[in-house]
Amino acid sequence: MPASTPVVDRLRDDIIAGVFSPGERLIEVELSERYSCGRAAIRSALVQLESEVLVDRKANRGAVVHRIPVSEAIEITEARMAMERLIAGRAARFATDEDIEALRTIIDDMREAVSCQDAAAYSELNRRLHAELRTISRHTVATDLVQNLRNRGVQNQFRFALMPGRPEVSLEQHAAIVDAVVAGDEEGASKAMADHLSSVIDLLNRWSDG
């Protein structure tokens, strides 16, 4: 990312990418050196990211990367489901031939990542597929809400990708979503998305039970 990019965007992207782990302290002087900016800019970025629930700030204790309990992760996924069902249905309504080709390419790449057992690549392709669906849906409000929710829950995404057998299951769920979008089946795309996120909630509930 270019150095001219606002520091809040650079720090946000690093948190989402896992450069900083959940619970890790964010020390202003170290961040200032990392992003080549003043501490005032770092403080401003931390305030913004606290409002996005990516950072927790405590008086006299500094800032840490927000750690998501399972109960919160479930609520995030439930809220995502409501929005992403809408997005998937609208993607089926509006997808162009070019959009369909892009979705099929991502699914092919996901199959390759699963075949190679490349969890990092699969996790990134998962993110790209959902982003592509949001773009195709042309629903600005739902897109903004889902992006915020995905950012808050991103620390679980790579964890899922590392679970034995999970990428294979996830792949077929995503393929079902794309198949419905390609067919122009709005109801089918919405249901396939709901099925996918319901399975995520089931996994989270199992962690909670454990």
N, C-alpha and C positions, 0 to 999 in steps of 0.2 A: 504494500500500500504506500503511495507517495507520501513523502514527509509533509507535503502541503495539506494533506487530509486533516481535518480537525482532530485534535487529540482525543476527544470523547469518542469519535468513531473508531479510532485506532485502538483505544483501550477496550471498547466494547467488543470489537472483533477478536482481540486477543483473549478476552474472557470466554467468549463463545467458542473459540478454537481450542480452549483448554490450556493455553499458555500459563494462565493462573488457575490454580486448583480451587475448588470449593473450600472455603474456610481460610484460604491463604491471606495473609496480611498484605495490604497494598500501601507501601511506604512512599510518601510523597517525594522525598529526595531521590529515591531510586527510580520512580516513575518519571521524574523530571529529566533525569539523565537518559533514560530509555527513549523518551519521546522528544528530547531536545527542546524543552519548553520550560517556562517558569512554573513555580509551585502554585501560583494563583490559577493558572490554566488547569493544572491537575485537580485542584480543589473543586473548580467549577465542573470538571468532567465527573468527579466522584459524586457530586450533588445530583447531576443529571442521571447517572447510572443507578443511584439509590432510588430515584423516582421510577426507574424501570425495573426495580427489584432484582438488579444484578449485583448490587453492592449493598452491604450493611455498614452504616457509620454509627459509631458510639462516641459520646462525649469523652474526651481524655483517653480514648482507646484507639482512635484511628479508624481505618476502613478495612473491611475484609470482603472477599468474594462471597456472595450469598450462597449458603448451603441449603439445598432444597430437601425438606423431609418428604417421606413417601406420601404422606397425606396431602401435602401441597402439590406434589407431582401428579397425583390422581385428579385433583381439582383442575389443574392446568389442562390436563388431557381431556377432561370432560368439557371444559369450555372450548377447547380447540375443536372438539368433535362437532359442536353446534355450528361453528363457523366453517370448518373444512367440508362438512357435508354440503353446505351452500356453495362453496367454491367448486367442489367437484361437479355438482350438477350444472353450474353455469359454464364450467369448462367444456362439458359435453355439448352444451348449447352453442358455444361460440368458437370452438376449435376449428382452425383452418387446416388446409393440407400441410402447410409449413409447420404449424403447431403439432400436428399428429406425428410428423416425421421426427420432430425434436423429442417428443415423448417416447416414441419407439426406440430412438437411439439411446436415450437414458436407460430404458429397460434392458436393452442389449448390453450396455456397459455394466449394469447391475448384475446381470447374469455372469458376465466375465469376472467381476469382482468376487462373486460368491464362489465361482469355480476355482479361482486362485486363492481363496480364503484371505482376501485383502480387506480386513475390517475397516481400515481407515478410508479406503476408496469407496467402500459400500456406504459408509456413513455420510460421506460427502455427496455421493450420488442421490441418496435418500433426500438430503437437504435440497439438492438441485431439482429433483422431481417435484417436490411440494412447491418450491418457488415457481417452477414453470406453470404448474396448475393455477397458482394464484395470479400470475400474469395473464394467462388465458382467460380466467374468469371475468376480468375487467370489473371487479368489485373492490373499489378502493378502501372502503371502510373495513370490510371483512379481511382484506389483505393486511392492513395495518394492525388490526387486532391480533390476527394469527401470528404475524411476525413477532410481535411483542411476546406473545405466549410461548412461541417456540424458543425465543432467546432465553426466556426464564427457565425453560425446562431442558435446555440443550445438554446439560451435564449428564442426562440419562441416555442420550442418543447413542453415544459411542459405547456406553456400557451394554446396551442392547446388542450392538453389532458384534460384541465379543462373546455373547452367550452362545454356547454350542447349539447349532440347529436353528437359532433364531433368524439369521439372515435368509436362509432358505424359505422359511415361512413368510417372512416379511416380503421377500421378493415376489412370491406368488400373489400376495395381497395387493401389492403395488401394481403388478401386471393386470390383475382383475379391474382395478380402478382405470388403468389406461385403456383396457379393452372396451370398457363401457363408454369412456370418453370418445374413443375412435368410432364407436357405433352410434354416437349421438344419443345415448341412452341416459338422460338426466337422472331418472330415478335409480337406475342401476349404478351409476357412478356415485351417487349420494350414499346408497346402501353399501357399496364396496368400501367407501371411505369410512363409514360408520363401523363396518366389520373390522377393518384394520385398526382403528383407534380403540375399539372395544378390546381387541386382543392385547394392546398396549396396557390398558387399564387392568386386565386380568393379570398380566405379569407384575405390575406394580402392587396389586393386592397380594400376590404371592410373596413378594418381598416384605410387605407389611406383616403378613402372617408369620413370616420367618423371624 
